[in-house]
């Protein structure tokens, strides 16, 4: 796993809370090895509370779209608890459909920082441990490669975000800290 930021970096890190990240700070975080991030304690509490809802749903076999169902035409198909991890992994793989030249390393860093910040709002149901791993990856400069073209869905960001996730899963391309794609 990632070791994350040192004690000194954590105390000088930009606290992400899902509410206060500015474009100037985001720009600065995109620069190679310029700044680290940490999860604001209040945001962590929101993330944990949101995850408790997901865990309750899964433990009671309540059927909720996007948690334990298929998607799109398969939204009426319930997925058993023992297949939920595979469902999530396959969803990321299927949406990693971008192409073209990659975004610059700096833009990919900004995209990862922005995604961490959005997840810090506490609306997604992500496990706090996964969010902390994303933070550790960012702070260790482990940055996924994101193609510049292509998307899936109405929001326009599913393909780029899936490439971020795929890299963090160990299945996608990553930027080499020395330059270029690893």
C-alpha positions in Angstrom: 0.0 0.0 0.0 0.9 3.6 -0.1 2.7 5.1 2.9 1.1 8.5 2.3 2.4 11.8 3.5 5.0 12.4 6.2 4.0 13.9 9.5 5.3 17.3 8.3 3.3 17.1 5.0 0.1 16.2 6.8 0.5 19.3 9.0 1.0 21.5 5.9 -1.5 19.7 3.8 -4.6 21.3 2.2 -7.6 20.0 4.1 -10.3 18.8 1.8 -13.8 19.1 3.1 -15.9 19.1 -0.1 -16.8 22.8 0.4 -13.8 25.1 0.5 -11.4 24.1 -2.2 -10.6 27.1 -4.4 -9.5 27.1 -8.0 -6.3 28.7 -7.0 -5.5 26.0 -4.5 -6.6 23.3 -7.0 -4.2 24.8 -9.6 -1.4 24.7 -7.1 -2.1 21.1 -6.1 -1.8 20.2 -9.8 1.8 21.2 -10.0 4.2 18.3 -9.6 5.0 17.6 -6.0 3.5 20.9 -4.9 1.4 20.2 -1.9 -0.4 17.4 -0.3 -3.9 16.9 0.8 -5.6 15.5 3.9 -9.2 14.8 4.8 -10.9 17.3 7.1 -12.1 15.5 10.3 -15.7 16.9 9.8 -15.7 15.6 6.3 -14.5 12.2 7.5 -17.4 12.0 9.8 -19.8 12.8 7.0 -18.1 10.1 4.8 -18.4 7.5 7.6 -22.1 8.4 8.2 -22.8 8.0 4.5 -21.1 4.6 4.4 -23.1 3.4 7.4 -26.2 3.9 5.2 -24.7 1.7 2.4 -23.6 -0.9 4.9 -27.2 -1.0 6.4 -28.7 -1.5 3.0 -26.4 -4.3 2.1 -26.8 -6.1 5.5 -30.6 -6.0 5.3 -30.9 -7.0 1.6 -32.9 -3.9 0.8 -32.8 -3.3 -2.9 -31.4 0.1 -3.9 -30.4 1.1 -7.4 -26.7 1.5 -7.8 -25.9 -0.3 -4.6 -27.1 -3.8 -5.2 -28.7 -3.7 -8.6 -27.5 -3.7 -12.2 -27.5 -0.5 -14.2 -29.5 0.8 -17.2 -31.5 -2.0 -18.7 -30.4 -4.2 -15.8 -31.6 -1.9 -13.1 -34.3 -4.4 -12.2 -31.7 -7.2 -11.6 -30.7 -7.6 -8.0 -27.0 -8.4 -7.4 -26.2 -10.7 -4.5 -23.9 -9.4 -1.8 -21.1 -11.9 -2.8 -21.0 -10.3 -6.3 -21.0 -6.6 -5.3 -17.3 -6.2 -5.5 -17.2 -7.7 -8.9 -20.0 -5.4 -10.0 -18.1 -2.3 -8.9 -14.9 -3.4 -10.5 -16.6 -4.3 -13.8 -18.5 -1.0 -13.8 -15.2 0.9 -13.6 -13.6 -1.3 -16.3 -16.6 -0.8 -18.6 -16.6 3.0 -18.2 -12.8 3.3 -18.8 -13.5 4.0 -22.5 -11.5 7.1 -23.1 -9.1 7.6 -26.0 -6.7 10.1 -27.4 -3.7 11.8 -25.9 -3.6 11.7 -22.1 -4.3 14.7 -20.0 -1.1 16.2 -18.7 0.2 14.9 -15.4 -0.8 18.2 -13.7 -4.4 18.0 -15.0 -4.6 14.4 -13.9 -3.4 15.5 -10.4 -6.0 18.2 -10.3 -8.7 15.7 -11.4 -7.7 13.3 -8.6 -7.6 16.2 -6.0 -11.0 17.4 -7.2 -12.5 13.8 -7.0 -11.2 13.5 -3.4 -12.7 16.8 -2.6 -16.1 15.8 -4.0 -16.1 12.5 -2.2 -15.3 14.4 1.0 -18.8 15.9 0.8 -20.0 12.6 2.2 -22.8 11.9 -0.3 -21.3 8.8 -2.1 -21.2 6.0 0.4 -17.5 5.5 -0.2 -15.6 3.8 2.7 -13.3 6.3 4.5 -10.4 3.8 4.1 -10.8 4.0 0.3 -10.8 7.8 0.4 -7.7 7.7 2.6 -6.0 5.4 0.1 -6.8 7.9 -2.7 -5.3 10.7 -0.5 -2.2 8.6 0.1 -1.8 7.9 -3.6 -2.1 11.7 -4.4 0.4 12.5 -1.7 2.8 9.9 -3.0 2.4 11.3 -6.5 0.9 8.0 -7.8 -1.2 9.6 -10.5 -3.3 7.7 -13.0 -3.2 8.4 -16.8 -6.5 9.9 -18.1 -7.2 10.0 -21.8 -8.3 13.4 -23.1 -11.3 12.2 -25.2 -14.4 10.2 -24.5 -17.0 9.9 -21.9 -19.9 7.8 -20.8 -23.2 9.1 -19.4 -25.0 12.4 -19.2 -22.6 13.9 -16.7 -19.7 13.8 -19.1 -17.1 12.7 -16.5 -17.6 9.0 -16.1 -14.9 7.9 -18.5 -12.2 10.2 -17.0 -13.1 9.3 -13.5 -13.2 5.6 -14.3 -9.6 5.9 -15.7 -8.6 7.5 -12.3 -10.2 4.6 -10.5 -8.7 2.0 -12.8 -5.2 3.3 -12.2 -5.8 3.3 -8.4 -7.0 -0.3 -8.7 -3.7 -1.2 -10.3 -5.2 -2.0 -13.7 -4.7 1.3 -15.6 -1.7 3.3 -16.8 0.1 5.5 -14.3 2.4 8.5 -14.7 6.0 7.7 -14.1 7.4 10.0 -11.4 10.4 10.5 -13.6 8.3 11.6 -16.5 6.3 9.8 -19.1 3.8 6.9 -18.7 4.9 3.9 -16.6 
